[in-house]
Amino acid sequence: MGSNRRKSCPYCKDKIEQVDWKDVDGLKKMVSERGKIRSRRISGACRRHQNQIATAVKRARELALLPYVSDAPPERSGGRRDRGDREER
């Protein structure tokens, strides 16, 4: 299993007070390939910086610096919600 140590916040480590919405490269690391904002557990950000990341990503999306969703077509997982390939009765 994994260790119980939390990642240290990358913004606290670099002594960054405020997350900037113009730092698109830094924000892309905090967004998944599907366009979702990564959680604190995954990103390793502290609570204060995670709130700033969320606000910065939303502002960057509004100004078309970041996409709302990815351009890749959705993959079919075959799970419970996938009813598209079921045969007619």
Contacts in CASP RR format, 6 or more apart in sequence:
PFRMAT RR
TARGET T0000
AUTHOR 0000-0000-0000
METHOD contacts of the structure
MODEL  1
MGSNRRKSCPYCKDKIEQVDWKDVDGLKKMVSERGKIRSRRISGACRRHQ
NQIATAVKRARELALLPYVSDAPPERSGGRRDRGDREER
6 44 0 8 1.000
7 43 0 8 1.000
7 44 0 8 1.000
8 44 0 8 1.000
9 44 0 8 1.000
9 45 0 8 1.000
9 46 0 8 1.000
9 49 0 8 1.000
10 43 0 8 1.000
10 44 0 8 1.000
10 45 0 8 1.000
11 19 0 8 1.000
11 45 0 8 1.000
11 46 0 8 1.000
11 49 0 8 1.000
11 52 0 8 1.000
12 46 0 8 1.000
12 49 0 8 1.000
16 49 0 8 1.000
18 52 0 8 1.000
19 27 0 8 1.000
19 49 0 8 1.000
19 52 0 8 1.000
19 53 0 8 1.000
19 55 0 8 1.000
19 56 0 8 1.000
20 56 0 8 1.000
21 27 0 8 1.000
21 55 0 8 1.000
21 56 0 8 1.000
21 57 0 8 1.000
21 59 0 8 1.000
21 60 0 8 1.000
21 63 0 8 1.000
21 65 0 8 1.000
22 60 0 8 1.000
22 65 0 8 1.000
23 56 0 8 1.000
24 60 0 8 1.000
24 65 0 8 1.000
24 66 0 8 1.000
27 53 0 8 1.000
27 56 0 8 1.000
27 57 0 8 1.000
27 60 0 8 1.000
27 65 0 8 1.000
27 66 0 8 1.000
28 66 0 8 1.000
29 43 0 8 1.000
30 37 0 8 1.000
30 38 0 8 1.000
30 43 0 8 1.000
30 45 0 8 1.000
30 53 0 8 1.000
30 57 0 8 1.000
31 37 0 8 1.000
31 38 0 8 1.000
31 57 0 8 1.000
31 66 0 8 1.000
32 38 0 8 1.000
33 70 0 8 1.000
33 72 0 8 1.000
34 69 0 8 1.000
34 70 0 8 1.000
34 72 0 8 1.000
35 66 0 8 1.000
35 67 0 8 1.000
35 68 0 8 1.000
35 69 0 8 1.000
35 70 0 8 1.000
37 53 0 8 1.000
37 54 0 8 1.000
37 57 0 8 1.000
40 46 0 8 1.000
40 47 0 8 1.000
40 50 0 8 1.000
43 50 0 8 1.000
43 53 0 8 1.000
45 53 0 8 1.000
57 66 0 8 1.000
60 66 0 8 1.000
61 67 0 8 1.000
61 68 0 8 1.000
76 82 0 8 1.000
76 85 0 8 1.000
END
